[in-house]
Amino acid sequence: MYALGHELATTPSQKFDLAHMRVLLEALENPEQKFPAVLIAGTNGKGSTAATLASILQASGYKTGLYTSPHLLRINERIRISGTAITDDDFAGIHDLVDRTAERLVTENELPWHPSFFEMLTAIAFEYFAREKVEIAVLEVGMGGRLDATNVVDPRVSVITDISLDHQKFLGDTLTEIAREKAGIIRPKGVVVTLPQAPEANDVIGNAILDAAAKAVSAVQYVPPVSPNSAQYLLSSTREEAGYVSRYPLPFKGAQIEVETPLVGRHQLRNLALAIATAEELSHQGFAGITAASIERGIRETRWPGRFQLLPASGVYPEIVFDVAHNPAGAWALRSTLSATYEERPLVFVFGAMRDKAVSEMAEILFPLADRVIATHADNPRAMTPAEIREAAHRVAVEIDEALDVPAALAKARTAAGSRGLVLVTGSIYIVGEAMRALGARIQ
């Protein structure tokens, strides 16, 4: 129905404009106003935070919508209710309604052009959630925040995850500029859940909260302490049959909860803390079903595939880990997690990336860990060729092989790693998705 990788495509004269999104939604009778929502922006971690929060709300007994992007295998993954993706029939039916509405608005000069891919998809999600009468929806911002199509809602809580450099073409070249776009989801006298981060981002977010007279909720109390000399938290991460699981205790409202999560890595500590703090804030806003027990259960039952997800070894085939690290901050997070969980054995990367990413920096962070790198190409017009990846990584002293597509790269990597090695698939969500499809890995 849609080609992958065109979320950012616009005509030369087209600009992001929430006024156009509001015109479309008004013609659909404003579905976005028919359910309460949480809106989550950030550079890294917003998807993990959204998935965890949605799982907590579902475990608390609420019919919960979840809207995320991009997807790994099928576009339906982006729109879920209580963990179940929208069906093909529902998607097609609502898409037809939204598309016909948009065409009419263009014909009547109510809209200057047809809505973008992401605007269409966001309208479909809102219409679906309204029809199905969700009790709350968790919405992940697609890009930025201020002008993102999701920012037409009036959120009960705005959440800002870690901010770093990414999408500079659209959001600005500095952390200050990017943070300003993310802070655009803050509402006058609204509620904002945050964590301390880079000083430039802190300044922008703090000033935006003051200007909006908003209530700031810090999630610091839910970030467990980590020893400065070792990954103390990660020492409780164990490899189980289905993959890695992390466990640690946390104080919660005068009691203690036991966190057990499939989302491993120090960076996930912050994402889980944001989800817990948001759940607690919602409990004060009338969502009384949120309890310590439902938070424990929701975290334990979170499913967010492609985030240090393990495919166990089988026969002569090595273990494979999928991780969607797609920018330098994500690469550092992946490197930290690898350092804490990886035993000494052959390590082979299957790596592919989009041309608009900081591939040279990512290569310098990740490639020194590898015995060999298989550079490959996603089925996406924005994807770098293997030769371009090799050139971008020319300063890294590691053997880099090339494969024309992901299945060929996996075959080479499995041979190079051997039965006792580890294959790591990373660099782009599109690479990870194609690898998971090729290998039949689960996304639920």
C-alpha positions in Angstrom: 0.0 0.0 0.0 2.8 2.4 0.8 6.5 2.2 -0.3 8.9 2.1 2.7 11.1 5.0 3.5 9.0 7.9 2.2 7.9 9.3 5.5 9.9 12.5 5.0 9.1 13.0 1.4 7.6 16.4 0.5 7.2 18.4 -2.7 9.8 21.2 -3.1 7.2 23.9 -2.0 5.6 21.8 0.7 6.2 22.6 4.3 5.1 21.0 7.6 2.0 22.8 8.8 -0.3 21.7 11.6 -3.0 23.9 10.1 -3.4 21.5 7.2 -3.6 18.5 9.6 -6.3 20.3 11.5 -8.3 20.9 8.4 -8.1 17.2 7.5 -9.1 16.1 11.0 -12.0 18.6 11.2 -13.4 17.1 8.0 -13.2 13.7 9.8 -15.1 15.2 12.8 -12.0 15.5 14.9 -11.3 11.9 16.0 -8.2 13.1 17.9 -10.5 14.8 20.4 -12.4 11.6 21.3 -9.8 10.0 23.5 -7.2 11.1 26.1 -3.6 10.9 25.0 0.1 10.9 26.0 2.5 12.5 23.5 6.1 11.4 23.5 8.9 13.2 21.7 12.7 12.8 21.7 15.6 11.6 19.6 16.2 8.2 21.1 14.1 6.1 23.4 10.6 7.5 22.6 9.5 4.2 21.1 10.7 2.1 24.0 9.1 4.6 26.4 5.8 4.5 24.5 5.7 0.7 24.2 6.4 0.3 28.0 3.8 2.9 29.0 1.2 1.3 26.7 1.9 -2.1 28.2 1.5 -0.7 31.7 -1.8 0.9 30.8 -3.0 -2.3 29.2 -2.0 -4.3 32.3 -3.9 -1.7 34.4 -7.1 -2.7 32.6 -7.4 0.1 30.0 -8.1 -0.3 26.3 -4.9 1.3 25.1 -4.0 2.7 21.7 -0.4 2.8 20.6 0.9 4.7 17.6 4.6 4.4 16.8 6.9 4.7 13.8 8.6 3.4 11.7 7.7 -0.3 11.4 9.9 -3.4 11.1 7.9 -5.7 8.9 4.4 -4.4 8.2 2.8 -0.9 8.4 0.1 -2.3 10.6 2.6 -2.5 13.5 2.4 1.2 13.9 -1.2 1.3 15.0 -2.1 -1.0 17.8 -4.9 -1.4 20.4 -4.0 -3.4 23.6 -1.1 -5.0 21.8 -2.9 -6.1 18.6 -2.1 -4.4 15.3 -4.8 -2.9 13.1 -6.2 -5.5 10.7 -5.7 -5.1 6.9 -9.5 -4.6 6.4 -9.7 -1.9 9.0 -6.6 -0.2 7.7 -7.8 -0.3 4.1 -11.3 0.9 5.0 -10.1 3.9 7.1 -7.4 4.7 4.5 -10.0 4.9 1.8 -12.1 7.3 4.0 -9.1 9.6 4.8 -7.8 9.5 1.2 -11.2 10.5 -0.2 -11.6 13.2 2.4 -8.2 14.6 1.5 -8.9 14.5 -2.2 -12.2 16.4 -1.7 -10.4 19.1 0.5 -7.8 19.6 -2.2 -10.5 19.9 -4.9 -12.3 22.4 -2.8 -9.1 24.4 -2.2 -9.4 23.7 1.6 -6.0 22.0 1.4 -3.1 23.2 -0.9 -1.9 19.6 -1.6 -2.6 16.0 -0.6 -1.4 15.2 3.0 1.9 13.5 3.4 2.5 9.8 4.1 2.8 10.5 7.9 -0.1 12.9 8.0 -2.3 10.3 6.4 -1.1 7.5 8.7 -1.6 9.7 11.7 -5.2 10.5 10.7 -5.8 6.8 10.1 -4.6 6.1 13.7 -6.7 8.8 15.2 -9.8 7.6 13.3 -9.2 4.0 14.3 -8.7 4.8 18.0 -11.9 7.0 18.0 -13.9 4.2 16.4 -12.7 1.6 18.7 -13.3 3.9 21.7 -9.8 3.5 23.3 -9.7 4.7 26.9 -6.2 6.3 26.3 -3.7 6.4 23.5 0.1 6.6 23.6 1.4 8.6 20.7 5.1 8.6 19.6 6.0 11.8 17.7 7.3 10.9 14.2 10.0 13.6 14.0 10.7 16.8 16.0 7.5 17.7 17.8 6.4 21.3 17.2 5.2 20.7 13.6 4.7 16.9 13.8 1.3 15.7 12.8 0.7 14.1 16.2 1.0 17.5 17.9 -2.6 18.4 17.1 -3.8 16.4 20.2 -4.2 18.0 23.6 -2.2 15.5 25.7 -2.8 14.7 29.3 1.0 14.3 29.6 3.8 15.3 27.4 7.0 13.2 27.7 10.5 14.2 26.4 13.1 11.5 26.1 16.8 11.9 25.4 17.7 14.5 22.7 20.7 14.2 20.4 21.7 15.2 16.9 19.5 13.6 14.2 17.4 14.7 11.3 19.4 18.0 11.2 18.1 18.7 7.7 14.7 19.2 9.2 15.2 20.1 12.8 18.4 22.2 13.0 22.2 21.6 13.4 22.5 22.1 17.1 21.0 20.5 20.2 19.4 23.8 21.1 17.6 24.0 17.8 16.5 20.3 18.0 15.4 20.6 21.6 13.3 23.6 20.7 11.4 21.5 18.2 10.9 18.7 20.7 9.7 21.1 23.4 7.0 22.2 21.0 4.8 19.4 22.5 4.6 21.2 25.8 1.2 22.7 26.5 0.2 25.8 28.5 -0.4 24.7 32.1 0.2 21.1 30.9 2.2 18.3 32.5 5.7 17.4 31.2 7.7 14.3 32.3 11.4 14.7 31.7 14.9 13.6 32.8 18.1 15.8 33.0 20.1 15.6 29.8 22.6 17.7 27.9 22.8 21.3 29.2 21.7 22.9 25.9 18.6 20.7 25.9 17.9 21.2 29.6 17.9 25.0 29.1 15.5 24.9 26.2 13.1 22.5 28.0 13.3 24.3 31.3 12.5 27.7 29.6 9.6 26.1 27.6 8.1 24.7 30.8 8.4 28.1 32.5 6.9 30.0 29.6 4.0 27.6 29.5 3.5 27.6 33.3 3.5 23.8 32.9 4.0 21.3 35.7 7.4 19.5 35.4 7.5 15.9 36.6 11.0 14.5 37.0 11.5 10.7 36.5 14.9 10.8 38.3 13.6 8.8 41.3 12.8 5.9 39.0 16.3 5.6 37.5 18.2 3.0 39.6 21.7 3.8 40.7 24.5 2.3 38.6 28.0 1.8 40.1 30.5 4.2 38.5 33.0 1.4 38.3 30.9 -1.3 36.6 27.6 -1.9 35.0 26.1 -3.1 38.3 22.5 -3.0 36.9 23.5 -4.9 33.8 25.1 -7.7 35.9 21.5 -8.7 36.7 20.8 -9.0 33.0 20.6 -12.7 32.1 20.3 -14.5 28.8 17.2 -16.7 28.9 15.7 -18.9 26.3 13.7 -16.0 24.7 16.5 -13.5 25.0 18.0 -11.1 27.5 16.0 -10.0 30.6 17.0 -7.3 33.1 15.9 -7.3 36.7 16.2 -4.7 39.5 14.2 -3.3 42.4 12.7 0.2 42.5 11.0 2.2 45.2 7.5 3.2 44.2 5.0 5.2 46.3 6.4 3.9 49.6 6.7 0.3 48.5 9.0 -1.6 46.2 8.5 -2.9 42.7 10.6 -5.5 40.9 11.4 -4.4 37.4 11.8 -7.3 35.0 12.2 -6.1 31.4 13.2 -7.5 28.1 14.6 -4.0 27.2 18.3 -4.2 28.3 21.0 -1.6 28.4 21.8 1.4 30.6 19.9 3.7 28.2 16.7 1.7 28.8 16.9 2.6 32.5 15.9 6.1 31.5 13.2 5.1 29.2 11.6 2.8 31.8 11.8 5.6 34.4 10.0 8.0 32.1 7.2 5.4 31.5 6.8 4.7 35.2 6.7 8.4 36.1 4.1 9.0 33.4 2.0 6.1 34.7 2.2 7.5 38.2 1.1 11.0 36.9 -1.8 9.4 35.0 -2.8 7.6 38.2 -3.2 11.1 39.8 -5.4 12.2 36.9 -8.1 9.6 37.4 -6.6 6.4 36.0 -6.9 4.6 39.3 -6.3 1.2 37.8 -2.6 2.0 37.7 -1.0 0.3 40.6 2.4 -1.0 41.6 1.3 -4.5 40.6 0.1 -3.4 37.2 3.3 -1.4 36.6 5.3 -4.5 37.4 3.2 -6.6 35.0 3.2 -4.1 32.2 6.9 -3.7 32.2 7.4 -7.5 32.3 5.0 -7.9 29.3 6.4 -5.1 27.2 7.1 -6.2 23.6 9.3 -3.8 21.6 11.1 -5.9 18.9 14.4 -5.0 17.4 15.9 -3.6 20.6 18.8 -5.9 21.5 16.5 -8.8 20.5 18.1 -12.2 20.5 17.6 -15.0 18.0 19.1 -18.1 19.7 21.8 -20.2 18.0 20.4 -23.2 16.1 22.6 -26.1 15.0 25.5 -24.7 12.9 24.0 -21.2 13.0 25.3 -18.6 15.5 23.2 -16.4 17.8 21.9 -13.2 16.1 21.1 -10.0 17.9 18.9 -7.3 16.2 19.3 -3.7 17.3 17.9 -0.6 15.5 20.7 1.8 16.5 20.5 4.4 13.7 22.4 7.4 15.0 25.6 8.1 17.1 23.7 8.2 20.4 22.0 4.9 19.5 25.4 3.4 18.5 26.9 4.4 21.9 24.0 2.8 23.7 24.4 -0.4 21.7 28.2 -0.4 22.4 27.5 0.0 26.1 25.0 -2.9 26.1 27.4 -5.1 24.1 30.2 -4.4 26.5 28.1 -5.5 29.5 26.6 -8.7 27.9 29.0 -10.0 25.3 31.4 -12.8 26.0 34.7 -13.1 24.1 33.9 -14.8 20.8 33.7 -14.0 17.1 31.6 -10.9 16.5 30.3 -10.1 13.0 28.2 -7.1 12.1 25.6 -6.9 9.4 25.4 -3.1 8.8 23.3 -0.9 6.6 22.2 2.7 7.0 20.4 5.6 5.3 22.3 8.3 3.5 21.1 11.1 5.8 22.7 9.4 8.9 26.1 10.1 10.5 27.5 6.8 9.3 31.2 7.7 9.7 30.6 8.5 13.4 28.5 5.4 13.9 31.2 3.2 12.2 33.9 4.7 14.5 31.8 3.9 17.5 30.7 0.3 16.6 33.1 -1.2 14.1 36.2 -1.5 16.3 34.2 -4.1 18.3 33.8 -6.4 15.3 36.0 -9.1 13.8 34.3 -8.4 10.5 31.6 -6.1 9.1 29.3 -7.1 6.2 28.1 -3.8 4.7 24.8 -4.2 2.9 21.9 -2.3 1.3 18.2 -2.1 2.4 15.5 -2.1 -0.2 15.0 1.6 0.2 15.8 4.6 -2.1 17.5 6.4 0.8 19.8 3.5 1.7 23.6 3.8 1.3 25.3 1.3 -1.0 27.8 -1.1 0.6 30.6 0.8 -1.2 29.4 4.1 0.3 29.4 2.5 3.8 33.0 1.2 3.2 34.1 4.7 2.2 32.4 6.3 5.2 34.2 3.8 7.5 37.6 4.2 5.9 39.2 5.4 9.1 38.3 2.2 11.0 40.8 -0.6 10.9 38.4 -3.5 10.4 37.7 -6.0 7.6 34.7 -4.8 5.7 33.0 -7.1 3.2 30.1 -6.2 0.9 26.8 -7.9 0.2 24.2 -6.6 -2.3 21.2 -7.3 -0.1 20.3 -8.4 3.5 19.8 -12.1 2.9 23.2 -12.3 1.2 24.8 -10.4 4.1 23.2 -12.7 6.6 24.6 -15.8 4.8 28.1 -14.3 4.8 27.9 -13.2 8.4 26.7 -16.6 9.6 29.6 -18.3 7.8 32.1 -15.8 9.2 30.8 -16.1 12.8 30.6 -19.9 12.9 28.4 -21.7 15.4 30.1 -20.2 18.5 30.1 -16.6 17.2 27.5 -13.7 17.4 26.0 -11.8 14.4 24.8 -8.3 15.2 22.3 -6.7 12.7 22.2 -3.0 13.1 22.5 0.5 11.6 18.9 1.0 10.4 15.4 -0.1 11.3 15.0 -1.1 7.6 18.1 -3.4 7.7 16.8 -5.0 11.0 13.3 -5.4 9.6 14.5 -7.1 6.4 16.8 -9.4 8.4 14.0 -10.4 10.8 11.7 -11.1 7.8 14.4 -13.2 6.2 15.0 -15.2 9.3 11.4 -15.5 10.5 12.1 -13.7 13.8 9.1 -12.7 15.9 7.8 -9.2 16.3 5.3 -9.9 19.0 
